[in-house]
Amino acid sequence: MGPLDALNHLANLFVVPLALGLVSAALAKLLWRKELASVPWRRLALPACAACAGVVVAGLMVFGRDGKMATYGVMVVACAVTLWWRGFARR
């Protein structure tokens, strides 16, 4: 495997967590417009992306490979808890 292939694999590993964190933060801002008006989108998106990426790395270490449904399920829960914590619990 060459360096470009390795970079491609690494980028593809983190595409799903990044997309989930960004889209879910935008949807949270859209759905709870009044409640989250004072919370910047970046304050929601960055921790959500970091939590999802951490779960993907942990799932890779636990299961030995990427793409397990258990990892994706835990990633969704971690993203939701992070968004709740950053948006509602810390007021």
Sequence and secondary structure as in RCSB ss.txt:
>XXXX:A:sequence
MGPLDALNHLANLFVVPLALGLVSAALAKLLWRKELASVPWRRLALPACAACAGVVVAGLMVFGRDGKMATYGVM
VVACAVTLWWRGFARR
>XXXX:A:secstr
  HHHHHHHHHHHHHHHHHHHHHHHHHHHHHTTTTTTTS HHHHHHHHHHHHHHHHHHHHHHHSSS  HHHHHHH
HHHHHHHHHIIIIIT 
